[in-house]
């Protein structure tokens, strides 16, 4: 199953904390149109397709590029992949300096019995010949329509499909996704794998509201511990003035000792003077 495996310039964390790390993304233009107008056409077209592969494409946000295969970077500059690009679809490539294209995003859905069983996302390049396999190409759709469909697929799909759909939605141009990501993260009916993916990308969203949403997730008693741990990690990726105070509060006051330990670990990676002051305070306690 296609899922992002990206590398971070930050220090590596302990087992269980390794997740894709990308710089903050400017997320603009809310999904404000009525849901039936946005989703119905694409969802119906996908649902009407025969079993096999269903394809569509849409515009990507600035800075997103890829080599059309296994590499997608969200920090593209002058047609070359960013310093630490993403590795996708099970292939690990050293993408530093690899030429890449700024879109479009291409999504391939595997359909079986009317249900999506697999999703892969690519950026740039062209579709490959499937050698006689059953392929339905829906062409280019608007980024708003694509994002609405992908987020709804994430809400209703299996964990691996849902996580891949969340990532594909984040690539889209001119769409604000973080409110939907927060709703996904809070939804206990959604598989934990999808919720953790939503939490991670929520941590990359711009703005204080995203930080408040992550903090609320950690405090919510109805949220699974694994999702809360993802939220603590996501807070560690926020700008220091947002993330560090939130982590300090968790380290001091949260009821769950494991979450306190996670917060302390990520504070240790921050090299922030406020974190050092907290450590001195904790060590001085009898």
Phi, psi and omega in degrees: 000133180290126175208146184290137172230093186252166184246146182247148174281349179284168176296147179289149178262182178288172179306135180095349182255358182282115180218161181295138181234121178229149179300164182303140182252130174287116183250114189234160175066098183295154176279086190255353180285154178304139183306315182300325181291327183277313193265322193308311184300309183290317179299318179294320181293319177295315182296332181276349182286150176287165176305143183137208181261133176243129185239148167206166181222160181201165183288145178257156179289160178303140179094346179273130175212169180198169179261010178081359182232257189258354184252129170228129177242140175257011178227054184278142181219121176055040175080010178237146181297153180294174185301321180231085182284175177271153175242129190229165171060029172084004180245129179259114181240146173277097188273359183303120178080004181286136177295140181214169184246143181274067176093177000280171169283138177237127180245131176244118178257136172263119185252132177217120180061032180081001181244146176280119182253350181201147178219131174233141179242140177227160173229130182079181178074189181230159177294142177270153177292126182271007174063046177090356177293155182285111183234131174244116181258114181272359176076206183269133175238162180292153180296328179293314179296316180299316182295317180298317179296314183296319180292324176290325175296320178299321182291330185248355185266174175293165187304311182294317177296316181298315179297319178294324179293322177300312180299316180299324179293324182295335181287341192289148180279146167058041180222137172267118184252344190297325177299322178291323178297321178295319178296319177298315182297328181276344188279108183290346178279349181272138180304146182301325180299317178293318181296321179293322176297318178297319180296317180301310183288334171299323178294341179267352182288152180276146170112151180298329183298324179295320178296317178299320179297319178295317179298319179297323178298318180297325183275346185285118183290343181273354183270136180298149182300321181299322179291320178298320178297322176295323179293321177298315177300315181299323176298327180292342180266355179286162172307146188305317183294343177262311188283319185298312178301322179294318179294322178298318179298316179297315181298328182277320197237348186292144183289332184274116183296328180293320177293323176299317179296319178299315180298318180296319178302310183290330173297323178296332178280344187283335184057030181270136180303328179294326177293318179297321178296322178296316180299318178298318179298314182293320182289334182280347180291140180292000000 
